[in-house]
Amino acid sequence: MDTAAYKWLNFLLTLIAAIAIYYFLHDSIPAQFQIPLMIGLVIIVVVSLIVAFRRETPGSGKDE
């Protein structure tokens, strides 16, 4: 697999995990915390998307 496929796989798995977390927790948390839970999960997915697809600088993976 190439790097782009791993990036999409990482994002897809993060999205599935966030949906699973919401699905299993939405009945057990109080109603006033459901919207903050959704906002937090959306932030996690967006950060994952940003981290996975940001441009890499040519020397970013080397120890100097």
DASULUR-V264665 format. One line per field, one symbol per residue. burial: + if it has 9 or more other C-alpha atoms within 8 Angstrom, else -. A space follows every 50 residues. Layout:
burial = ???
This chain:
burial = -----+++-++--++--+---+-----------+--++--++-++--++- -+------------
